[in-house]
Amino acid sequence: MLPTPASNNPSVSSPVQYYVTVDPLLQASLPSGIRISLCTVEGNSWPTDLILDLGKANWLEWSQELKFLAMQSGLTPWLEGTLACPDSSLFPDAHYIWTCNDDCLRAFILLHISAADSYMDGVRPCITAHDLFVALCTAHEIDDQSRRTYTQISFLMKALEIRLTHDKPIQDTLAEVQSYWRRITAKGEIKDDLILIVILLHSMSDHFTHLQQAIQNMMHLPNFNSEMVVKRILDEDALIRRRREFGLPANPSSVTVTIPSQSAFASLSINTRPRGPKAICANCKRENHVADFCISPGGKMAGCSVDEARAAYRNASPKLRINDLPGPTTRTHR
């Protein structure tokens, strides 16, 4: 099976996103008589925002793009697992080429999945591209009730973002909307509670994306419902009110930060003066931890368990401990 090299002439326009480089000297025959060549996937046209993420429910788009890439690079047998690895003792050259091609595809997959996906059960132990693809497929296509609800919400959120424009053929946009509709209804009846959840999530799209992401991460919990969403929103409201009580901005991401004046601190009794607000994570915007120990997507310990994060926190340098972080000021007021 010989992949066809792409043209190296930069003046030739090609619709192919990636180019396959084949070294004619690195070829070998399998027991079946099939000849394989060492090939590498090159290029930078893979969509920059297409990262497989359980929180985005984008398995369909991601897997389709990967299959196209494997087809055009001649690596489909490695992705589908239809070409067994040759015996290294009987066919050392073929074994070497097969392994290099498999490593190339497996590395590409790992570079285009989220940190949370890479830490899922069954993903990390995979040693071949096919095993990795199957493990990711299994994790993303589980069809239990919580997964169905999660998928319906994610698809509805995406569908609500679609707009008719003059820059894209209307029939293409219509087909995209119908595609989401079919995928949503295929998961079963849309419940009234789910409609409320979608409305609440959609209201967070502009200024509370961190809260939206936190709630999306809760969708896998048993018996997930709108009451849990409302409680999480009220918790966020309480956090905002507490920030304001300390003279901090309601939105910690805002550029201008108001620091309480000395007179404000002087009015407080020494015995009742608070040490300052608790640390707020720069990643998920929640209290009691910092980004170095955050297990939410984007944090330095994304994908790890709470116990692992606590253990890392306990082993950290004392100067990094949350309780030792300074408050709004470290000066002594007399």
RADA-V725791 format. One record per pair of residues at least 12 apart in sequence whose ideal C-beta (glycine too) atoms are under 7 Angstrom apart, sorted by the first residue. I is the first residue (numbers start at 1). GAP is how many residues later the second one is. D is the distance in whole Angstrom. If there is no record, write none. Layout:
I|GAP|D + I|GAP|D
//
This chain:
1|33|5 + 1|35|6 + 1|73|6 + 1|76|7 + 2|33|6 + 2|35|6 + 3|17|5 + 3|19|6 + 3|34|7 + 3|36|5 + 3|70|6 + 3|71|3 + 5|15|6 + 5|16|7 + 5|17|5 + 6|13|4 + 6|14|6 + 16|56|6 + 17|26|6 + 17|28|4 + 17|29|7 + 18|23|5 + 18|24|6 + 18|25|4 + 18|27|7 + 18|51|6 + 18|54|6 + 18|55|6 + 19|23|5 + 19|24|5 + 20|19|5 + 20|21|7 + 20|52|7 + 20|53|5 + 20|54|6 + 21|18|6 + 21|19|5 + 21|21|6 + 22|15|5 + 22|17|5 + 23|14|7 + 23|15|5 + 26|12|4 + 26|71|6 + 28|63|7 + 28|65|4 + 28|66|4 + 28|69|5 + 29|65|7 + 30|56|6 + 30|61|7 + 30|64|6 + 36|58|6 + 36|61|5 + 36|62|6 + 37|60|7 + 38|59|5 + 38|62|6 + 38|63|7 + 39|34|6 + 39|35|6 + 39|62|6 + 40|64|6 + 41|28|7 + 41|32|5 + 41|63|6 + 41|67|6 + 46|66|7 + 50|12|6 + 50|15|6 + 50|62|7 + 51|61|6 + 51|62|7 + 51|63|6 + 52|60|6 + 52|61|4 + 52|62|6 + 52|65|6 + 52|84|7 + 53|61|4 + 53|64|6 + 54|62|6 + 54|63|6 + 54|85|7 + 54|86|7 + 55|158|7 + 55|161|5 + 55|162|6 + 55|242|6 + 56|98|7 + 57|93|7 + 57|94|5 + 57|97|3 + 57|98|7 + 59|81|4 + 59|82|7 + 63|74|7 + 66|43|7 + 70|35|7 + 75|26|6 + 75|30|5 + 78|23|6 + 78|24|5 + 78|27|5 + 78|51|5 + 78|52|7 + 79|26|6 + 79|50|6 + 79|51|6 + 79|54|6 + 80|50|7 + 81|49|3 + 85|13|5 + 85|14|7 + 86|12|6 + 102|26|6 + 102|27|5 + 105|24|4 + 106|22|7 + 106|23|4 + 106|26|6 + 109|20|6 + 109|23|6 + 109|24|7 + 113|23|7 + 114|183|6 + 115|182|7 + 115|187|4 + 115|188|5 + 116|181|6 + 116|186|6 + 116|187|5 + 117|19|7 + 118|185|7 + 119|184|3 + 120|19|5 + 122|13|4 + 122|16|7 + 122|17|7 + 123|12|5 + 123|13|7 + 146|73|7 + 146|74|6 + 146|76|7 + 146|78|6 + 148|39|5 + 148|40|6 + 149|45|6 + 149|70|7 + 149|75|6 + 150|69|4 + 150|70|6 + 151|36|6 + 152|32|5 + 152|35|5 + 152|38|6 + 152|42|6 + 153|41|6 + 153|44|6 + 153|45|6 + 153|48|7 + 153|66|7 + 155|25|5 + 155|28|6 + 155|29|5 + 156|28|6 + 156|42|5 + 157|41|7 + 157|44|6 + 157|45|7 + 158|22|6 + 159|18|6 + 159|21|4 + 160|42|6 + 162|14|6 + 162|15|6 + 193|32|5 + 193|33|5 + 196|30|4 + 197|29|5 + 197|32|6 + 200|29|5 + 200|33|7 + 201|14|6 + 210|74|6 + 210|75|5 + 211|25|5 + 213|84|7 + 214|18|7 + 214|70|6 + 215|14|6 + 215|17|6 + 217|79|7 + 239|48|7 + 243|34|7 + 246|31|5 + 247|13|4 + 247|17|7 + 248|29|6 + 252|28|5 + 252|33|6 + 259|69|6 + 259|70|7 + 260|68|6 + 262|71|6 + 265|68|5 + 266|67|5 + 275|52|5 + 276|50|7 + 276|51|2 + 276|52|5 + 277|50|7 + 279|43|5 + 279|46|5 + 281|13|5 + 283|13|6 + 283|15|5 + 283|16|5 + 284|12|4 + 284|15|7 + 288|34|7 + 289|33|6 + 290|32|7 + 293|16|5 + 293|19|6 + 293|20|5 + 295|14|5
//
